[in-house]
Amino acid sequence: MRERYWIRLLPWKRKNKPDTKSAQIKFVPKLMITREDDWQYLELLLVNRSSWAVWVQEAAIVLIDPDARRRPAGSKGRARYEILRNVRPKNTLRVRLARTIYDAAGRPAEPYSRLVSTNVRYRVFGEWCNAKLKTYRVEMAALRVCGLHSASWYDERMKQSTE
């Protein structure tokens, strides 16, 4: 019995507990391409690995054109996709974003490529939280998704410019 007491006092045996309840939630949004019936979809996967339900309000999407000279007059570069759904514990919710990105890009007729920065706003335990995804480069032709590539170099450049 005495041995068990001493083991609990060892610093590497102590569990680090987050300060807030919302920090204990394992909610991971991911952006990926899925294939279904010979068609490719750009999906935002909202993965809830915790044992509590998470209310997802919206996904805010910002498009960055690497070549700003070609920007069409009708493109906004920003979009909000209202999700307004609960993600149950140990469950995943899929949201298709191709149309939202296509509209925010100004509905170009030719193939295009944009950097996509996504921020998901959700609520858990009565507290609002934000989950920022890393930046991706999305290649599309109208509504058809051609490619999705990580653009972590852009995130690093933005981090350096703010320091």
DSSP file (Angstrom, degrees, kcal/mol; ACC not computed):
  #  RESIDUE AA STRUCTURE BP1 BP2  ACC     N-H-->O    O-->H-N    N-H-->O    O-->H-N    TCO  KAPPA ALPHA  PHI   PSI    X-CA   Y-CA   Z-CA
    1    1 A M     >        0   0    0      0, 0.0     4,-1.4     0, 0.0     3,-0.1   0.000 360.0 360.0 360.0 -40.9    0.0    0.0    0.0
    2    2 A R  H  >  +     0   0    0      1,-0.2     4,-1.7     2,-0.2     5,-0.2   0.853 360.0  56.9 -65.7 -33.7    2.8    2.4    0.8
    3    3 A E  H  > S+     0   0    0      1,-0.2     4,-1.9     2,-0.2    -1,-0.2   0.900 104.0  52.3 -65.0 -40.4    4.4    1.7   -2.5
    4    4 A R  H  > S+     0   0    0      1,-0.2     4,-1.6     2,-0.2    -1,-0.2   0.869 106.1  55.3 -62.7 -37.2    1.3    2.8   -4.4
    5    5 A Y  H  X S+     0   0    0     -4,-1.4     4,-0.8     1,-0.2    -1,-0.2   0.924 108.8  46.3 -62.5 -45.3    1.2    6.0   -2.5
    6    6 A W  H  X S+     0   0    0     -4,-1.7     4,-0.6     1,-0.2     3,-0.5   0.845 107.2  57.3 -68.9 -34.4    4.7    7.0   -3.6
    7    7 A I  H >< S+     0   0    0     -4,-1.9     3,-0.9     1,-0.2    -1,-0.2   0.882 102.5  55.4 -65.1 -37.1    4.1    6.1   -7.2
    8    8 A R  H 3< S+     0   0    0     -4,-1.6    -1,-0.2     1,-0.2    -2,-0.2   0.773 103.6  56.2 -66.1 -24.9    1.2    8.5   -7.4
    9    9 A L  H 3< S+     0   0    0     -4,-0.8    -1,-0.2    -3,-0.5    -2,-0.2   0.624  79.3 109.6 -82.9 -12.7    3.5   11.3   -6.2
   10   10 A L  S XX S-     0   0    0     -3,-0.9     3,-1.3    -4,-0.6     4,-0.6  -0.418  72.4-132.2 -65.6 136.3    6.0   10.9   -9.0
   11   11 A P  G >4 S+     0   0    0      0, 0.0     3,-0.7     0, 0.0    -1,-0.1   0.830 102.6  53.8 -64.0 -33.1    5.8   13.8  -11.4
   12   12 A W  G 34 S+     0   0    0      1,-0.2    -2,-0.1     3,-0.0    -3,-0.0   0.595 103.9  57.5 -79.1  -8.1    5.7   11.7  -14.6
   13   13 A K  G <4 S+     0   0    0     -3,-1.3    -1,-0.2    -6,-0.2     2,-0.2   0.597  85.2  98.7 -92.0 -13.8    2.8    9.7  -13.3
   14   14 A R  S << S-     0   0    0     -3,-0.7     2,-0.5    -4,-0.6    -5,-0.0  -0.503  73.9-129.1 -74.4 142.0    0.6   12.8  -12.8
   15   15 A K        -     0   0    0     -2,-0.2     2,-0.7     1,-0.0    -2,-0.1  -0.773  14.7-129.0 -92.7 133.9   -1.9   13.5  -15.5
   16   16 A N        -     0   0    0     -2,-0.5    -1,-0.0     0, 0.0    -2,-0.0  -0.729  25.9-160.0 -81.4 117.6   -1.9   17.0  -17.0
   17   17 A K        -     0   0    0     -2,-0.7     7,-0.0     1,-0.0    -2,-0.0  -0.840  18.5-117.1-100.5 133.7   -5.5   18.3  -16.9
   18   18 A P        -     0   0    0      0, 0.0     6,-0.1     0, 0.0    -1,-0.0  -0.266  21.8-120.9 -63.6 156.8   -6.5   21.2  -19.2
   19   19 A D  S    S+     0   0    0      4,-0.1     2,-0.3     2,-0.0    -2,-0.0   0.869  91.5  38.9 -69.5 -38.5   -7.7   24.3  -17.5
   20   20 A T  S    S-     0   0    0      1,-0.1     4,-0.4     0, 0.0     3,-0.3  -0.754  78.3-123.6-114.5 160.6  -11.2   24.4  -19.1
   21   21 A K  S >  S+     0   0    0     -2,-0.3     3,-1.4     1,-0.2     4,-0.4   0.873 111.2  58.6 -66.5 -36.5  -13.7   21.7  -19.9
   22   22 A S  G >  S+     0   0    0      1,-0.3     3,-1.0     2,-0.2    -1,-0.2   0.784  97.1  61.7 -66.9 -25.0  -13.8   22.7  -23.5
   23   23 A A  G 3  S+     0   0    0     -3,-0.3    -1,-0.3     1,-0.2    -2,-0.2   0.692  95.6  62.3 -71.8 -16.9  -10.1   22.1  -23.8
   24   24 A Q  G <  S+     0   0    0     -3,-1.4     2,-0.3    -4,-0.4    -1,-0.2   0.610  81.5 102.3 -81.6 -12.6  -10.7   18.4  -22.9
   25   25 A I    <   -     0   0    0     -3,-1.0     2,-1.0    -4,-0.4    99,-0.0  -0.538  65.4-147.2 -76.2 133.7  -12.9   17.9  -26.0
   26   26 A K        +     0   0    0     -2,-0.3    23,-3.2     2,-0.0     2,-0.5  -0.744  36.2 156.5-101.9  83.8  -11.1   16.1  -28.9
   27   27 A F  E     +A   48   0A   0     -2,-1.0    21,-0.2    21,-0.2    -2,-0.0  -0.952  14.8 179.9-114.5 116.6  -12.8   17.8  -31.9
   28   28 A V  E     -A   47   0A   0     19,-3.0    19,-2.0    -2,-0.5     2,-0.3  -0.924  11.3-162.8-126.3 106.7  -10.7   17.6  -35.1
   29   29 A P  E     -A   46   0A   0      0, 0.0     2,-0.3     0, 0.0    17,-0.2  -0.687  14.8-175.3 -83.5 142.5  -11.9   19.2  -38.4
   30   30 A K  E     -A   45   0A   0     15,-2.5    15,-3.2    -2,-0.3     2,-0.5  -0.984  20.2-142.6-136.7 146.4  -10.1   18.0  -41.5
   31   31 A L  E     +A   44   0A   0     -2,-0.3     2,-0.3    13,-0.2    13,-0.2  -0.947  39.0 146.5-108.5 127.1  -10.3   19.0  -45.2
   32   32 A M  E     -A   43   0A   0     11,-2.6    11,-3.1    -2,-0.5     2,-0.5  -0.984  47.1-108.9-155.9 164.1  -10.0   16.1  -47.7
   33   33 A I  E     -A   42   0A   0     -2,-0.3     2,-0.4     9,-0.2     9,-0.2  -0.844  32.2-169.3 -96.8 131.7  -11.1   14.7  -51.0
   34   34 A T  E     -A   41   0A   0      7,-2.6     7,-3.1    -2,-0.5     2,-0.5  -0.931  11.8-141.6-119.3 148.4  -13.5   11.7  -51.0
   35   35 A R  E     +A   40   0A   0     -2,-0.4     2,-0.3     5,-0.2     5,-0.2  -0.916  26.4 162.0-112.8 133.6  -14.4    9.6  -54.0
   36   36 A E  E >   -A   39   0A   0      3,-2.7     3,-0.8    -2,-0.5    -2,-0.0  -0.930  67.3 -11.5-152.7 122.7  -17.9    8.2  -54.5
   37   37 A D  T 3  S-     0   0    0     -2,-0.3     3,-0.1     1,-0.2    -1,-0.0   0.914 126.7 -52.0  53.5  51.6  -19.5    6.9  -57.7
   38   38 A D  T 3  S+     0   0    0      1,-0.2     2,-0.4     0, 0.0    -1,-0.2   0.745 119.3 106.9  60.2  26.4  -16.7    8.1  -60.0
   39   39 A W  E <   -A   36   0A   0     -3,-0.8    -3,-2.7   105,-0.0     2,-0.4  -0.982  62.0-138.8-133.8 145.1  -16.9   11.7  -58.6
   40   40 A Q  E     -A   35   0A   0     -2,-0.4   105,-0.6    -5,-0.2     2,-0.4  -0.885  17.4-165.7-107.4 135.2  -14.6   13.5  -56.2
   41   41 A Y  E     -A   34   0A   0     -7,-3.1    -7,-2.6    -2,-0.4     2,-0.7  -0.942  19.4-137.2-119.8 140.4  -16.0   15.7  -53.4
   42   42 A L  E     -A   33   0A   0     -2,-0.4    55,-2.7    -9,-0.2    56,-0.6  -0.875  38.1-176.6 -92.6 114.0  -14.2   18.2  -51.3
   43   43 A E  E     -AB  32  96A   0    -11,-3.1   -11,-2.6    -2,-0.7     2,-0.7  -0.890  31.2-144.5-121.5 144.2  -15.4   17.5  -47.8
   44   44 A L  E     -AB  31  95A   0     51,-3.4    51,-1.8    -2,-0.4     2,-0.6  -0.930  24.2-154.8 -98.8 113.0  -14.9   19.0  -44.4
   45   45 A L  E     -AB  30  94A   0    -15,-3.2   -15,-2.5    -2,-0.7     2,-0.8  -0.810   5.0-161.2 -92.8 124.9  -14.8   16.2  -41.9
   46   46 A L  E     -AB  29  93A   0     47,-3.0    47,-2.0    -2,-0.6     2,-0.6  -0.882  13.5-169.3-107.2  99.7  -15.9   17.1  -38.4
   47   47 A V  E     -AB  28  92A   0    -19,-2.0   -19,-3.0    -2,-0.8     2,-0.7  -0.810   9.6-168.0 -99.5 120.4  -14.5   14.4  -36.2
   48   48 A N  E     +AB  27  91A   0     43,-2.6    43,-0.9    -2,-0.6    42,-0.5  -0.907  13.4 169.3-108.6 104.7  -15.7   14.3  -32.5
   49   49 A R        +     0   0    0    -23,-3.2   -22,-0.2    -2,-0.7    -1,-0.1   0.368  50.8  91.3 -95.6   3.7  -13.5   11.8  -30.6
   50   50 A S  S    S-     0   0    0    -24,-0.5    40,-1.2     2,-0.2    41,-0.1  -0.287  84.7-115.5 -91.7 179.5  -14.8   12.8  -27.2
   51   51 A S  S    S+     0   0    0     38,-0.2     2,-0.3    -2,-0.1    -1,-0.1   0.149  91.1  78.9-101.6  18.1  -17.7   11.5  -25.2
   52   52 A W  S    S-     0   0    0     36,-0.1    -2,-0.2    35,-0.0    38,-0.2  -0.943  84.0-110.3-124.9 147.3  -19.6   14.8  -25.3
   53   53 A A        -     0   0    0     -2,-0.3     2,-0.4    36,-0.1    35,-0.2  -0.463  28.5-150.9 -73.8 148.1  -21.7   16.2  -28.2
   54   54 A V  E     -C   87   0B   0     33,-2.0    33,-3.1    -2,-0.1     2,-0.6  -0.986   5.8-142.6-124.1 129.3  -20.4   19.3  -30.0
   55   55 A W  E     -CD  86 123B   0     68,-2.3    68,-3.1    -2,-0.4     2,-0.6  -0.823  15.9-155.7 -90.9 121.2  -22.6   21.9  -31.6
   56   56 A V  E     +CD  85 122B   0     29,-3.1    29,-1.6    -2,-0.6    28,-0.4  -0.882  14.5 179.1-102.4 120.1  -21.0   23.2  -34.9
   57   57 A Q  E     -     0   0B   0     64,-2.2    26,-1.7    -2,-0.6    27,-1.4   0.958  53.8 -33.3 -83.6 -59.3  -22.2   26.6  -35.9
   58   58 A E  E     -CD  82 121B   0     63,-1.2    63,-2.7    24,-0.3     2,-0.5  -0.975  40.1-124.3-159.7 165.8  -20.3   27.5  -39.1
   59   59 A A  E     -CD  81 120B   0     22,-2.1    22,-2.7    -2,-0.3     2,-0.6  -0.991  23.6-154.3-120.1 120.5  -17.2   27.2  -41.2
   60   60 A A  E     -CD  80 119B   0     59,-3.2    59,-2.3    -2,-0.5     2,-0.5  -0.851  13.7-164.5 -96.5 124.8  -15.6   30.5  -42.3
   61   61 A I  E     -CD  79 118B   0     18,-3.3    18,-2.4    -2,-0.6     2,-0.5  -0.928   9.1-170.2-116.9 130.7  -13.7   30.1  -45.5
   62   62 A V  E     -CD  78 117B   0     55,-2.7    55,-2.6    -2,-0.5     2,-0.5  -0.984   9.9-154.2-120.3 125.2  -11.1   32.6  -46.9
   63   63 A L  E     - D   0 116B   0     14,-3.6     2,-0.5    -2,-0.5    53,-0.2  -0.847   5.7-164.8 -99.3 132.3   -9.7   32.1  -50.4
   64   64 A I  E     - D   0 115B   0     51,-2.8    51,-2.9    -2,-0.5     3,-0.1  -0.973  10.7-147.3-117.1 121.1   -6.3   33.6  -51.2
   65   65 A D        -     0   0    0     -2,-0.5     3,-0.3    49,-0.2    49,-0.1  -0.787   1.8-154.6 -88.8 118.2   -5.4   33.9  -54.8
   66   66 A P  S    S+     0   0    0      0, 0.0     2,-0.6     0, 0.0    -1,-0.2   0.823  94.4  44.7 -62.4 -29.0   -1.6   33.4  -55.2
   67   67 A D  S >  S-     0   0    0      1,-0.1     3,-1.7    -3,-0.1     4,-0.2  -0.793  72.9-179.0-114.7  86.2   -1.7   35.5  -58.4
   68   68 A A  G >  S+     0   0    0     -2,-0.6     3,-1.1    -3,-0.3    -1,-0.1   0.654  72.0  72.8 -65.5 -17.2   -3.9   38.5  -57.4
   69   69 A R  G 3  S+     0   0    0      1,-0.2    -1,-0.3    -3,-0.1    -2,-0.0   0.812  95.3  52.7 -66.9 -28.0   -3.7   40.1  -60.8
   70   70 A R  G <  S+     0   0    0     -3,-1.7    -1,-0.2     2,-0.0    -2,-0.2   0.408  76.8 132.9 -87.8   3.6   -6.0   37.4  -62.3
   71   71 A R    <   -     0   0    0     -3,-1.1    35,-0.1    -4,-0.2    -3,-0.0  -0.342  56.7-127.1 -62.5 122.3   -8.8   37.9  -59.7
   72   72 A P    >   -     0   0    0      0, 0.0     3,-1.2     0, 0.0    -1,-0.1  -0.311  15.8-119.1 -68.0 154.9  -12.2   38.2  -61.4
   73   73 A A  T 3  S+     0   0    0      1,-0.2    33,-0.1    33,-0.1    -2,-0.1   0.810 110.2  52.2 -64.5 -31.2  -14.3   41.2  -60.6
   74   74 A G  T 3  S+     0   0    0     32,-0.2     2,-0.3    31,-0.1    -1,-0.2   0.454  82.8 109.6 -87.7   0.2  -17.2   39.0  -59.1
   75   75 A S    <   -     0   0    0     -3,-1.2    30,-0.2    30,-0.2    29,-0.1  -0.598  43.4-173.0 -84.4 136.6  -15.1   37.0  -56.7
   76   76 A K        -     0   0    0     28,-0.9    -1,-0.2    27,-0.3    29,-0.2   0.836  20.6-147.8 -91.7 -40.2  -15.5   37.7  -53.0
   77   77 A G  S    S+     0   0    0     27,-2.4   -14,-3.6     1,-0.2     2,-0.3   0.364  71.0  77.3  85.0  -6.2  -12.7   35.6  -51.6
   78   78 A R  E     +C   62   0B   0    -16,-0.2     2,-0.3    26,-0.2   -16,-0.2  -0.980  51.4 169.3-136.3 148.6  -14.8   34.9  -48.4
   79   79 A A  E     -C   61   0B   0    -18,-2.4   -18,-3.3    -2,-0.3     2,-0.5  -0.990  20.9-148.6-154.5 151.4  -17.6   32.6  -47.6
   80   80 A R  E     -C   60   0B   0     -2,-0.3     2,-0.7   -20,-0.2   -20,-0.2  -0.992   8.9-162.7-121.6 128.4  -19.5   31.3  -44.6
   81   81 A Y  E     -C   59   0B   0    -22,-2.7   -22,-2.1    -2,-0.5     2,-0.5  -0.932  14.3-145.6-111.4 109.1  -21.1   27.9  -44.6
   82   82 A E  E     +C   58   0B   0     -2,-0.7   -24,-0.3   -24,-0.2   -25,-0.1  -0.630  24.3 171.2 -78.0 121.8  -23.7   27.5  -41.9
   83   83 A I  E     +     0   0B   0    -26,-1.7   -25,-0.2    -2,-0.5   -26,-0.2   0.875   4.8 179.3 -96.2 -50.2  -23.6   24.0  -40.5
   84   84 A L  E     +     0   0B   0    -27,-1.4     2,-0.3   -28,-0.4   -27,-0.2   0.890  37.2 125.4  49.1  52.8  -25.9   24.3  -37.5
   85   85 A R  E     -C   56   0B   0    -29,-1.6   -29,-3.1   -31,-0.0     2,-0.4  -0.965  60.0-121.1-139.1 153.7  -25.6   20.6  -36.5
   86   86 A N  E     -C   55   0B   0     -2,-0.3     2,-0.7   -31,-0.2   -31,-0.2  -0.774  17.3-149.6 -89.5 138.1  -24.7   18.5  -33.5
   87   87 A V  E     -C   54   0B   0    -33,-3.1   -33,-2.0    -2,-0.4     3,-0.1  -0.944  23.3-138.1-106.8 112.2  -21.8   16.1  -33.9
   88   88 A R    >   -     0   0    0     -2,-0.7     3,-1.1   -35,-0.2   -40,-0.2  -0.172  34.5 -75.2 -67.2 161.7  -22.6   13.2  -31.5
   89   89 A P  T 3  S+     0   0    0      0, 0.0   -38,-0.2     0, 0.0    -1,-0.2  -0.279 116.7   6.4 -58.7 140.8  -19.9   11.6  -29.4
   90   90 A K  T 3  S+     0   0    0    -40,-1.2     2,-0.3   -42,-0.5   -41,-0.2   0.848 111.1 115.3  55.4  39.1  -17.5    9.3  -31.2
   91   91 A N  E <   -B   48   0A   0     -3,-1.1   -43,-2.6   -43,-0.9     2,-0.4  -0.867  56.5-137.8-135.6 165.8  -19.1   10.3  -34.5
   92   92 A T  E     -B   47   0A   0     -2,-0.3     2,-0.4   -45,-0.2   -45,-0.2  -0.985   6.9-158.4-129.4 136.9  -18.1   12.2  -37.7
   93   93 A L  E     -B   46   0A   0    -47,-2.0   -47,-3.0    -2,-0.4     2,-0.4  -0.955  11.2-151.6-113.6 133.4  -20.1   14.7  -39.7
   94   94 A R  E     -B   45   0A   0     -2,-0.4     2,-0.4   -49,-0.2   -49,-0.2  -0.897  12.0-175.8-108.7 133.1  -19.3   15.3  -43.4
   95   95 A V  E     -B   44   0A   0    -51,-1.8   -51,-3.4    -2,-0.4     2,-0.4  -0.996  20.0-137.2-128.4 127.1  -19.9   18.7  -45.1
   96   96 A R  E     +B   43   0A   0     -2,-0.4   -53,-0.2   -53,-0.2     4,-0.2  -0.727  22.5 176.3 -87.9 128.5  -19.3   19.2  -48.8
   97   97 A L     >  +     0   0    0    -55,-2.7     4,-2.3    -2,-0.4     5,-0.3   0.399  48.7 100.4-113.6   0.5  -17.6   22.5  -49.6
   98   98 A A  H  > S+     0   0    0    -56,-0.6     4,-2.5     1,-0.2     5,-0.2   0.911  87.1  46.0 -59.6 -45.3  -17.0   22.5  -53.4
   99   99 A R  H  > S+     0   0    0      1,-0.2     4,-2.6     2,-0.2    -1,-0.2   0.896 111.7  52.3 -65.4 -39.5  -20.0   24.8  -54.2
  100  100 A T  H  > S+     0   0    0      2,-0.2     4,-2.2     1,-0.2    -1,-0.2   0.917 113.1  43.7 -62.4 -43.7  -19.1   27.2  -51.4
  101  101 A I  H  X S+     0   0    0     -4,-2.3     4,-1.8     2,-0.2    -2,-0.2   0.898 112.5  53.2 -68.6 -40.3  -15.5   27.6  -52.7
  102  102 A Y  H  <>S+     0   0    0     -4,-2.5     5,-2.4    -5,-0.3     4,-0.3   0.914 111.8  45.3 -60.9 -43.9  -16.7   27.8  -56.3
  103  103 A D  H ><5S+     0   0    0     -4,-2.6     3,-1.3     1,-0.2   -27,-0.3   0.903 112.4  50.6 -66.6 -41.8  -19.1   30.7  -55.4
  104  104 A A  H 3<5S+     0   0    0     -4,-2.2   -27,-2.4     1,-0.3   -28,-0.9   0.791 105.4  57.6 -67.8 -26.8  -16.5   32.5  -53.3
  105  105 A A  T 3<5S-     0   0    0     -4,-1.8    -1,-0.3   -30,-0.2   -30,-0.2   0.514 124.1-103.2 -80.9  -4.3  -14.0   32.3  -56.2
  106  106 A G  T < 5 -     0   0    0     -3,-1.3    -3,-0.2    -4,-0.3   -32,-0.2   0.697  55.8 -80.6  91.4  21.1  -16.5   34.1  -58.5
  107  107 A R      < -     0   0    0     -5,-2.4    -1,-0.1    -6,-0.2    -4,-0.1   0.923  61.6-160.6  51.7  56.8  -17.7   31.0  -60.4
  108  108 A P        -     0   0    0      0, 0.0    34,-0.3     0, 0.0    -1,-0.1  -0.387  15.6-151.3 -68.9 144.9  -14.7   30.8  -62.8
  109  109 A A  S    S+     0   0    0      2,-0.1     3,-0.1    32,-0.1    -2,-0.0   0.768  77.4  62.6 -85.7 -28.1  -15.3   28.9  -66.0
  110  110 A E  S    S-     0   0    0      1,-0.1    32,-0.5    31,-0.1    30,-0.1  -0.516 104.7 -78.2 -93.4 164.2  -11.7   27.8  -66.5
  111  111 A P        -     0   0    0      0, 0.0     2,-0.3     0, 0.0    30,-0.3  -0.312  57.8-176.1 -58.8 144.7   -9.6   25.6  -64.1
  112  112 A Y  E     - E   0 140B   0     28,-3.1    28,-2.8    -4,-0.1     2,-0.4  -0.941  21.3-149.6-143.7 162.4   -8.4   27.6  -61.1
  113  113 A S  E     + E   0 139B   0     -2,-0.3     2,-0.3    26,-0.2    26,-0.2  -1.000  19.8 172.0-137.0 132.6   -6.3   27.2  -58.0
  114  114 A R  E     - E   0 138B   0     24,-2.1    24,-2.9    -2,-0.4     2,-0.5  -0.973  34.8-118.3-138.2 152.0   -6.7   29.0  -54.6
  115  115 A L  E     -DE  64 137B   0    -51,-2.9   -51,-2.8    -2,-0.3     2,-0.5  -0.798  34.3-154.1 -84.8 133.4   -5.3   28.8  -51.1
  116  116 A V  E     -DE  63 136B   0     20,-3.6    20,-2.0    -2,-0.5     2,-0.5  -0.950  13.8-173.6-118.6 121.5   -8.1   27.9  -48.7
  117  117 A S  E     -D   62   0B   0    -55,-2.6   -55,-2.7    -2,-0.5     2,-0.4  -0.965  12.8-168.2-112.5 125.5   -8.0   28.9  -45.0
  118  118 A T  E     -D   61   0B   0     -2,-0.5    15,-2.5    15,-0.3     2,-0.4  -0.930  13.1-173.4-122.7 137.9  -10.8   27.4  -43.0
  119  119 A N  E     -DF  60 132B   0    -59,-2.3   -59,-3.2    -2,-0.4     2,-0.5  -0.991  11.5-156.1-129.8 122.3  -12.0   28.3  -39.4
  120  120 A V  E     -DF  59 131B   0     11,-2.9    11,-2.7    -2,-0.4     2,-0.5  -0.865   4.6-154.9-103.5 127.4  -14.7   26.2  -37.8
  121  121 A R  E     +DF  58 130B   0    -63,-2.7   -64,-2.2    -2,-0.5   -63,-1.2  -0.888  24.4 162.9-103.6 126.6  -16.7   27.7  -35.0
  122  122 A Y  E     -DF  56 129B   0      7,-2.4     7,-3.2    -2,-0.5     2,-0.4  -0.914  28.5-135.8-140.5 165.1  -18.3   25.3  -32.5
  123  123 A R  E     +DF  55 128B   0    -68,-3.1   -68,-2.3    -2,-0.3     2,-0.3  -0.983  23.4 165.9-128.4 132.8  -19.8   25.3  -29.0
  124  124 A V  E >  S+ F   0 127B   0      3,-2.1     3,-1.7    -2,-0.4  -102,-0.1  -0.987  70.4   0.5-147.0 136.8  -19.2   22.9  -26.2
  125  125 A F  T 3  S-     0   0    0     -2,-0.3  -103,-0.1     1,-0.3  -104,-0.1   0.818 128.7 -60.4  54.3  34.4  -20.1   23.1  -22.5
  126  126 A G  T 3  S+     0   0    0      1,-0.2     2,-0.4  -104,-0.0    -1,-0.3   0.623 114.4 114.4  73.8  13.2  -21.6   26.5  -23.1
  127  127 A E  E <   -F  124   0B   0     -3,-1.7    -3,-2.1     2,-0.0     2,-0.3  -0.964  63.7-130.9-121.6 131.5  -18.3   28.0  -24.4
  128  128 A W  E     +F  123   0B   0     -2,-0.4     2,-0.3    -5,-0.2    -5,-0.2  -0.628  31.5 179.0 -81.4 136.4  -17.6   29.1  -28.0
  129  129 A C  E     -F  122   0B   0     -7,-3.2    -7,-2.4    -2,-0.3     2,-0.4  -0.911  19.0-143.2-133.8 159.9  -14.4   27.7  -29.5
  130  130 A N  E     -F  121   0B   0     -2,-0.3     2,-0.5    -9,-0.2    -9,-0.2  -0.980   4.4-163.2-125.2 138.8  -12.6   28.0  -32.9
  131  131 A A  E     -F  120   0B   0    -11,-2.7   -11,-2.9    -2,-0.4     2,-0.6  -0.970  11.6-159.1-120.6 113.8  -10.7   25.3  -34.7
  132  132 A K  E     -F  119   0B   0     -2,-0.5   -13,-0.2   -13,-0.2     2,-0.2  -0.824   7.6-148.7 -96.7 123.8   -8.4   26.7  -37.4
  133  133 A L        -     0   0    0    -15,-2.5   -15,-0.3    -2,-0.6  -103,-0.1  -0.496  27.7 -98.5 -82.8 157.5   -7.4   24.2  -40.1
  134  134 A K        -     0   0    0     -2,-0.2   -16,-0.2     1,-0.1     2,-0.2  -0.362  50.4 -90.7 -70.5 160.6   -4.0   24.5  -41.8
  135  135 A T        -     0   0    0     16,-0.2    16,-2.7   -18,-0.1     2,-0.3  -0.506  45.0-168.8 -78.0 138.8   -4.0   26.2  -45.2
  136  136 A Y  E     -EG 116 150B   0    -20,-2.0   -20,-3.6    14,-0.2     2,-0.6  -0.897  22.1-130.6-123.2 154.0   -4.5   24.0  -48.3
  137  137 A R  E     -EG 115 149B   0     12,-3.5    12,-2.3    -2,-0.3     2,-0.5  -0.941  28.1-162.2-102.0 119.1   -4.1   24.7  -52.0
  138  138 A V  E     -EG 114 148B   0    -24,-2.9   -24,-2.1    -2,-0.6     2,-0.5  -0.884   6.7-159.9-107.5 129.7   -7.3   23.5  -53.9
  139  139 A E  E     +EG 113 147B   0      8,-2.7     7,-3.1    -2,-0.5     8,-1.9  -0.943  23.6 166.0-108.2 125.9   -7.3   22.9  -57.6
  140  140 A M  E     -EG 112 145B   0    -28,-2.8   -28,-3.1    -2,-0.5     2,-0.4  -0.945  35.8-153.2-138.7 157.1  -10.7   22.9  -59.2
  141  141 A A  E >  S- G   0 144B   0      3,-2.6     3,-2.2    -2,-0.3     2,-0.3  -0.912  77.9 -55.5-128.4 102.3  -12.5   23.1  -62.6
  142  142 A A  T 3  S-     0   0    0    -32,-0.5   -30,-0.1    -2,-0.4   -35,-0.1  -0.506 122.9 -19.0  58.1-119.9  -15.9   24.6  -61.9
  143  143 A L  T 3  S+     0   0    0     -2,-0.3     2,-0.4    -3,-0.1    -1,-0.3   0.509 116.6 102.0 -92.4  -4.7  -17.4   22.3  -59.3
  144  144 A R  E <   -G  141   0B   0     -3,-2.2    -3,-2.6  -103,-0.1     2,-0.5  -0.680  68.3-138.3 -86.3 128.4  -15.0   19.4  -60.0
  145  145 A V  E     +G  140   0B   0   -105,-0.6    -5,-0.2    -2,-0.4  -105,-0.1  -0.739  25.5 173.2 -86.3 125.1  -12.2   19.0  -57.5
  146  146 A C  E     -     0   0B   0     -7,-3.1     2,-0.3    -2,-0.5    -6,-0.2   0.748  60.5  -8.0-102.1 -31.9   -8.9   18.2  -59.2
  147  147 A G  E     -G  139   0B   0     -8,-1.9    -8,-2.7     2,-0.0     2,-0.4  -0.992  43.7-157.1-165.8 156.3   -6.4   18.3  -56.3
  148  148 A L  E     +G  138   0B   0     -2,-0.3     2,-0.4   -10,-0.2   -10,-0.2  -0.964  22.1 173.9-141.2 120.3   -5.8   19.2  -52.6
  149  149 A H  E     -G  137   0B   0    -12,-2.3   -12,-3.5    -2,-0.4     2,-0.1  -0.968  34.5-108.7-132.1 143.3   -2.3   20.0  -51.4
  150  150 A S  E     -G  136   0B   0     -2,-0.4   -14,-0.2   -14,-0.2     3,-0.2  -0.455  22.6-168.0 -68.0 139.2   -1.0   21.2  -48.0
  151  151 A A    >>  +     0   0    0    -16,-2.7     3,-1.3    -2,-0.1     4,-1.1  -0.395  31.7 145.4-123.0  52.8    0.2   24.8  -48.0
  152  152 A S  H 3>  +     0   0    0      1,-0.3     4,-2.2     2,-0.2     5,-0.2   0.767  65.3  69.6 -64.4 -24.3    2.0   24.8  -44.7
  153  153 A W  H 3> S+     0   0    0      1,-0.2     4,-2.0     2,-0.2    -1,-0.3   0.855  97.6  52.0 -59.5 -34.4    4.6   27.2  -46.1
  154  154 A Y  H <> S+     0   0    0     -3,-1.3     4,-2.4     2,-0.2    -1,-0.2   0.908 107.5  50.7 -69.4 -41.8    1.9   29.8  -46.2
  155  155 A D  H  X S+     0   0    0     -4,-1.1     4,-2.1     1,-0.2    -2,-0.2   0.903 111.3  48.9 -61.1 -41.0    1.0   29.3  -42.6
  156  156 A E  H  X S+     0   0    0     -4,-2.2     4,-2.2     2,-0.2    -1,-0.2   0.895 110.4  50.4 -65.8 -40.0    4.7   29.6  -41.6
  157  157 A R  H  X S+     0   0    0     -4,-2.0     4,-1.9     1,-0.2    -2,-0.2   0.910 111.5  48.1 -64.7 -41.8    5.1   32.8  -43.7
  158  158 A M  H  X S+     0   0    0     -4,-2.4     4,-1.2     1,-0.2    -1,-0.2   0.879 110.4  51.8 -67.0 -37.0    2.0   34.4  -42.0
  159  159 A K  H  X S+     0   0    0     -4,-2.1     4,-0.8     1,-0.2     3,-0.2   0.899 110.6  48.6 -64.4 -40.7    3.3   33.4  -38.5
  160  160 A Q  H  < S+     0   0    0     -4,-2.2     3,-0.4     1,-0.2    -2,-0.2   0.853 107.7  54.3 -68.6 -34.6    6.6   35.0  -39.3
  161  161 A S  H  < S+     0   0    0     -4,-1.9    -1,-0.2     1,-0.2    -2,-0.2   0.776 107.9  50.0 -72.2 -24.5    5.0   38.2  -40.5
  162  162 A T  H  <        0   0    0     -4,-1.2    -1,-0.2    -3,-0.2    -2,-0.2   0.652 360.0 360.0 -86.6 -15.4    3.0   38.6  -37.3
  163  163 A E     <        0   0    0     -4,-0.8    -1,-0.2    -3,-0.4    -2,-0.2   0.473 360.0 360.0 -82.1 360.0    6.0   38.2  -35.0
